[in-house]
């Protein structure tokens, strides 16, 4: 049941506009709460799995005391309380200060507590972070060992593959409306209104599907229906790879081919060490066929658009313009944080205060797309302050901890998903992948699952 609930959460969030449309966000909260209630019910009942988790797909691995000993439980609770205080203490108004001859925002109702500008915007932070913390706790305490983790991630991959297929069909139709329903002025892909979010989402899913594909191809020869799974993960890898290209995001496109190159090297090392010459030939043919399929699909659908997007990365003038534009956003975010170091200005607060921290002559730069810093670290620092961002980083450190003691390169189901996790962090320095509920949730699920899978693999070897 836990796998079903978590699957519904990620499927709904990714398919329903990436969780970015207000009218469709409440089910994300309700599904998250339902997962938490079910987890607490499992743990309270004290159900545990057997040591051999091959045939066990549900049931908690830990008791309630195990959850209460998990530092992530308290970090999540504190951060959600922090968001609740920002939401409750919201309502700062813009006014013109005669004393300073400048536009300013009023002080919050309770000055010494965390606050935000608008209550509605502060509430959206729960849509972003409650599902992520919920999924992390459920994976760490509610899934039945490695088999449960594999089952959940297989569902995630399958959903992403179907979403990628839908995206290709929608792209080929030439529609200017998401789901042929919601008009969109700029480029979009699949269910995502913003192309950079779709590019990063499908990059994450490509890394995840490649990890599963290489596991079944190189390490698991005895699994039932192995050929079926090879087909499933091959198709998912192809569809997510194509989707990254059709999202028209240069950074994600470069990253996805870097992952491809690493995958080829990884597979080559394993094949040349363990397999006969015929398998080596099969590997070479598979890589060539996979690359050609991707080239022909992308070339036949959006060759000029993809080439145009990539050419911007080689245009020195364009790069200088982008760097200058984004640099002043980072500088402005730091100025905002300097005046709100402890608690920040609340979720989406940057977009309201950015103009008041810039000279009037620079307001012309505040055009469409400048409501975000395009550097997630600085934006979260400005909006959540040292306290909020510190809690987020502590949670990430807890999730990363099991991976510090496991050689990731030993297992493709850990190595390649973690490549996606790390590349998303790298991309967030120049863009805003973490300003989307589906990307935050997917990233957290993959990181948590990789860490738990590594921990369980080590524990299994010790038995």
C-alpha positions in Angstrom: 0.0 0.0 0.0 2.9 2.4 0.8 4.3 1.9 -2.7 0.8 2.6 -4.2 0.5 5.9 -2.2 4.0 7.1 -3.0 3.5 6.2 -6.7 0.2 8.2 -6.8 2.0 11.1 -5.2 4.8 11.3 -7.8 2.6 10.5 -10.8 0.0 13.1 -9.9 2.7 15.8 -9.1 4.6 15.2 -12.4 1.6 14.8 -14.7 -0.5 17.6 -13.2 1.6 20.5 -14.6 4.6 19.6 -12.4 2.7 20.6 -9.3 2.9 24.3 -10.4 -0.8 25.2 -10.9 -2.5 26.4 -7.8 -5.9 25.0 -8.5 -4.5 21.5 -8.8 -2.1 21.6 -5.8 -4.4 20.5 -2.9 -4.3 16.8 -3.9 -0.5 16.9 -3.5 -0.9 17.9 0.1 -3.7 15.4 0.8 -1.7 12.5 -0.7 1.3 13.5 1.3 -0.7 13.5 4.5 -2.2 10.2 3.6 1.3 8.7 3.2 2.3 10.0 6.6 -0.9 8.6 8.3 -0.3 5.2 6.6 3.3 5.2 7.7 2.5 6.0 11.3 -0.2 3.3 11.2 2.4 0.8 9.9 4.9 1.8 12.5 2.5 1.9 15.4 1.3 -1.6 14.5 4.9 -2.7 14.7 5.0 -4.6 11.5 8.5 -5.6 10.3 9.7 -7.4 7.3 11.7 -10.6 7.2 15.5 -10.4 6.7 15.1 -11.8 3.2 13.2 -9.1 1.4 13.0 -10.8 -2.0 9.3 -11.5 -1.9 8.2 -8.8 0.5 6.9 -5.6 -1.1 5.2 -3.8 1.7 5.4 -3.3 5.4 7.6 -1.2 7.6 11.2 -2.1 8.3 11.2 -0.2 11.6 9.1 0.4 14.6 7.8 3.8 15.7 10.9 4.1 17.9 13.0 3.8 14.7 11.2 6.8 13.2 11.6 8.8 16.4 15.4 8.1 16.3 15.7 9.4 12.8 17.2 12.9 12.7 15.4 13.5 9.4 12.1 13.3 11.3 13.0 16.2 13.6 14.6 18.3 10.8 11.5 17.9 8.7 9.2 18.8 11.6 11.3 21.9 12.4 11.3 23.1 8.8 7.6 22.6 8.4 7.0 24.6 11.6 9.3 27.3 10.1 7.2 27.4 6.9 4.0 27.6 9.0 5.4 30.6 10.9 6.3 32.3 7.7 2.8 31.6 6.4 1.0 32.8 9.6 3.2 35.9 9.9 2.6 37.0 6.3 1.1 40.2 5.0 3.9 42.8 4.4 2.7 45.8 2.4 4.6 48.0 -0.2 4.7 51.7 0.7 6.7 54.8 -0.3 9.0 56.0 2.5 9.1 59.8 2.6 12.1 59.6 4.9 14.2 57.4 2.6 12.6 58.6 -0.6 12.2 54.9 -1.7 9.7 52.1 -1.9 9.8 49.8 1.1 7.9 46.9 2.6 6.3 47.1 6.0 7.5 45.1 8.9 5.7 41.8 9.6 3.0 41.6 12.2 5.4 39.9 14.7 8.8 41.3 13.8 10.9 38.7 15.6 9.3 35.7 13.9 9.8 34.3 10.4 7.5 36.0 7.9 6.6 36.3 4.2 5.0 38.8 1.9 1.9 37.1 0.7 0.1 34.3 2.6 -0.9 32.5 -0.6 2.6 32.4 -1.9 4.0 31.2 1.4 1.5 28.4 1.4 2.9 27.0 -1.8 6.1 26.1 0.0 4.2 23.3 1.7 3.4 21.9 -1.8 7.1 21.9 -2.5 8.5 20.5 0.7 5.9 18.5 2.5 5.8 15.8 -0.3 9.6 15.7 -0.4 10.0 15.1 3.4 7.1 12.7 3.4 8.5 10.6 0.6 12.0 10.6 2.3 10.6 9.3 5.6 8.3 6.8 3.9 11.2 5.3 1.9 13.5 5.2 4.9 10.9 3.6 7.2 8.0 2.3 5.2 9.3 0.2 2.3 10.3 -3.4 2.5 13.9 -3.4 1.8 15.6 -3.3 -1.6 12.7 -5.0 -3.4 10.3 -2.3 -2.3 12.7 0.5 -3.4 13.2 -1.2 -6.8 9.4 -1.5 -7.2 8.8 2.2 -6.4 11.6 3.4 -8.7 10.3 1.1 -11.5 6.9 2.8 -11.3 8.6 6.2 -11.3 10.6 5.3 -14.5 7.5 3.9 -16.2 5.5 7.0 -15.4 8.3 9.2 -16.7 8.5 7.1 -19.9 4.8 7.5 -20.6 5.1 11.3 -19.8 8.0 11.5 -22.3 5.9 9.7 -24.9 3.0 12.1 -24.3 5.5 15.0 -24.6 6.7 13.8 -28.0 3.1 13.4 -29.3 2.2 16.8 -27.9 5.3 18.4 -29.4 4.6 16.9 -32.8 1.0 18.2 -32.8 2.4 21.7 -32.8 -0.1 22.8 -30.1 0.5 26.0 -28.1 -1.5 24.7 -25.2 -0.4 22.3 -22.4 -2.6 19.2 -22.6 -4.3 21.1 -25.5 -6.1 23.0 -22.7 -3.9 25.6 -21.1 -2.5 28.3 -23.5 1.2 29.0 -23.2 3.2 31.9 -24.7 6.6 30.4 -24.4 8.0 26.9 -25.2 6.8 24.1 -23.0 7.2 20.4 -22.9 4.9 17.5 -21.7 3.1 18.6 -18.6 5.7 21.3 -17.6 4.9 25.0 -18.5 8.6 26.0 -18.0 11.0 24.2 -20.3 14.0 24.2 -17.8 11.9 22.3 -15.3 11.0 19.6 -17.9 14.6 19.4 -19.0 15.8 18.8 -15.5 13.0 16.4 -14.7 13.7 14.2 -17.7 17.5 14.4 -17.1 16.8 12.9 -13.6 14.6 10.2 -15.1 17.1 9.4 -17.8 19.8 8.8 -15.2 17.5 6.7 -13.1 16.3 4.5 -16.1 19.9 4.0 -17.3 20.9 2.8 -13.9 18.2 0.2 -14.0 18.9 -0.7 -17.6 22.6 -1.4 -16.9 21.7 -3.5 -13.8 19.5 -5.8 -15.8 21.9 -5.8 -18.8 25.1 -6.5 -16.9 24.4 -7.8 -13.5 21.1 -9.6 -13.3 21.0 -12.6 -15.6 18.7 -14.7 -13.6 15.8 -12.3 -13.0 12.4 -13.5 -14.3 11.2 -11.7 -17.4 14.6 -10.2 -17.8 14.1 -9.4 -21.5 10.8 -7.7 -20.8 12.5 -5.4 -18.2 15.4 -4.7 -20.7 12.8 -3.5 -23.2 10.9 -1.4 -20.6 14.0 0.3 -19.4 15.5 0.8 -22.9 12.3 2.5 -24.0 12.2 4.6 -20.9 15.8 5.6 -21.4 15.2 6.5 -25.1 12.0 8.5 -24.4 13.5 10.5 -21.5 16.6 11.2 -23.6 14.5 12.5 -26.4 12.5 14.5 -24.0 15.6 16.3 -22.7 16.4 17.4 -26.2 12.8 18.5 -27.0 12.7 20.5 -23.8 15.2 22.7 -25.6 17.5 23.3 -22.5 21.1 23.5 -23.5 22.6 22.6 -20.1 20.4 19.6 -19.6 21.2 18.4 -23.2 24.9 18.7 -22.5 24.5 16.9 -19.1 22.5 14.1 -20.6 25.2 13.3 -23.2 27.8 13.4 -20.5 25.8 10.7 -18.6 25.6 8.8 -21.9 29.4 8.9 -22.2 29.9 7.8 -18.6 27.4 5.0 -19.2 29.3 3.7 -22.2 32.6 3.7 -20.3 31.0 2.0 -17.3 29.4 -0.7 -19.5 32.6 -1.2 -21.5 34.7 -1.8 -18.4 32.2 -4.4 -17.1 31.8 -6.1 -20.5 35.5 -6.3 -21.3 36.3 -7.7 -17.9 33.5 -10.2 -17.5 32.0 -11.1 -20.9 33.1 -12.8 -24.1 33.8 -11.0 -27.4 30.3 -11.5 -28.7 28.9 -9.6 -25.8 31.4 -6.8 -26.5 30.2 -6.6 -30.1 26.6 -6.6 -28.8 27.4 -3.6 -26.6 28.9 -1.6 -29.4 25.9 -2.3 -31.6 23.5 -1.4 -28.8 25.2 2.0 -28.2 25.2 2.8 -31.9 21.6 1.8 -32.4 20.5 3.8 -29.3 22.5 6.9 -30.4 21.1 6.7 -33.9 17.5 6.3 -32.8 17.9 9.4 -30.6 19.5 11.4 -33.4 16.9 10.5 -35.9 14.0 11.2 -33.6 15.4 14.5 -32.5 16.6 15.5 -36.0 13.2 14.6 -37.5 11.2 16.7 -34.9 13.3 19.6 -33.7 16.7 19.7 -35.3 16.9 23.4 -35.9 15.4 24.3 -32.5 17.9 22.1 -30.6 20.8 23.4 -32.7 19.7 27.0 -32.0 19.6 26.3 -28.3 23.0 24.7 -28.2 24.6 27.4 -30.4 23.8 29.9 -27.6 26.3 28.0 -25.4 29.0 28.8 -27.9 28.0 32.4 -28.5 30.4 34.6 -26.4 28.1 37.6 -26.6 25.1 35.7 -25.5 27.0 34.0 -22.6 28.3 37.4 -21.4 24.8 38.8 -21.5 23.3 35.9 -19.6 26.1 36.0 -17.0 25.7 39.8 -16.5 21.9 39.5 -16.1 22.1 36.6 -13.7 24.9 38.0 -11.7 22.9 41.1 -10.7 20.2 38.8 -9.6 22.6 37.0 -7.3 23.9 40.3 -6.0 20.4 41.5 -5.3 19.5 38.3 -3.5 22.5 38.7 -1.3 21.4 42.3 -0.4 18.0 41.0 0.5 19.5 38.3 2.7 21.9 40.8 4.4 18.8 42.6 5.8 17.0 39.3 6.6 19.8 37.0 7.6 18.1 34.7 10.1 14.7 33.9 8.6 14.7 35.4 5.1 11.8 37.1 3.5 9.5 34.1 2.9 8.6 31.9 0.0 8.5 33.9 -3.3 9.6 37.0 -1.3 12.4 37.7 -3.6 10.1 38.6 -6.5 8.5 41.4 -4.4 11.6 42.9 -2.9 14.0 42.7 -5.8 12.9 46.0 -7.3 13.3 47.9 -4.0 17.0 46.7 -3.8 17.9 47.9 -7.3 18.5 51.4 -8.6 15.6 52.8 -10.5 17.6 52.9 -13.8 18.0 49.1 -13.5 14.3 48.4 -13.3 14.2 47.9 -17.0 16.0 44.5 -16.4 13.0 43.3 -14.4 11.2 41.7 -17.3 9.4 38.3 -17.7 11.4 35.5 -16.1 13.2 37.6 -13.6 11.0 36.7 -10.6 13.7 34.1 -9.6 17.4 34.5 -8.9 18.4 31.6 -11.3 20.6 30.4 -8.5 18.6 28.2 -6.1 21.0 28.4 -3.2 21.0 32.2 -3.2 17.2 32.4 -3.6 16.5 29.9 -0.8 19.0 31.8 1.4 17.2 35.1 0.7 13.8 33.6 1.3 14.5 31.2 4.1 17.5 32.7 5.7 20.2 30.9 7.6 17.7 28.9 9.7 15.5 27.7 6.8 18.3 26.9 4.4 20.3 25.4 7.2 17.5 22.9 7.9 17.3 22.0 4.2 21.1 21.4 4.0 21.0 19.3 7.2 18.2 17.1 5.7 20.2 16.7 2.5 23.3 15.7 4.6 21.3 13.0 6.4 20.1 11.6 3.1 23.6 11.7 1.6 25.3 10.1 4.7 24.7 6.4 3.7 26.4 7.1 0.4 29.6 8.3 1.9 30.3 4.8 3.1 29.4 3.0 -0.1 31.5 3.0 -3.4 28.8 4.2 -5.7 30.7 3.1 -8.8 30.1 -0.5 -7.8 26.4 -0.4 -8.6 24.7 1.3 -11.6 21.4 1.6 -9.7 23.3 3.9 -7.3 25.9 5.5 -9.5 23.7 6.8 -12.3 20.7 8.1 -10.2 23.3 9.9 -8.1 24.8 11.5 -11.3 21.3 12.9 -11.9 21.1 14.2 -8.3 24.6 15.9 -8.5 24.0 17.3 -12.0 20.8 18.9 -10.8 22.7 20.6 -8.0 25.2 21.8 -10.5 22.5 23.1 -12.8 20.8 24.9 -9.9 23.8 27.3 -9.7 22.8 28.8 -13.0 19.1 28.1 -13.2 16.2 27.1 -11.0 15.4 23.4 -11.1 14.5 23.4 -7.5 11.7 25.9 -8.0 9.3 23.1 -9.0 7.4 20.6 -6.9 7.9 17.6 -9.3 11.6 18.1 -9.6 12.1 18.6 -5.8 10.0 15.4 -5.1 11.8 13.3 -7.8 15.2 14.5 -6.7 14.4 13.7 -3.0 13.0 10.3 -3.9 16.0 9.3 -6.0 18.5 10.6 -3.4 16.7 8.8 -0.5 16.3 5.6 -2.4 19.9 5.5 -3.5 21.1 6.1 0.1 18.8 3.4 1.5 19.6 0.9 -1.3 23.3 1.4 -0.5 22.8 1.0 3.2 20.7 -2.2 2.7 23.2 -3.6 0.2 26.1 -3.2 2.8 24.0 -4.7 5.5 23.1 -7.7 3.3 26.7 -8.4 2.6 27.5 -8.4 6.2 24.9 -11.1 7.0 
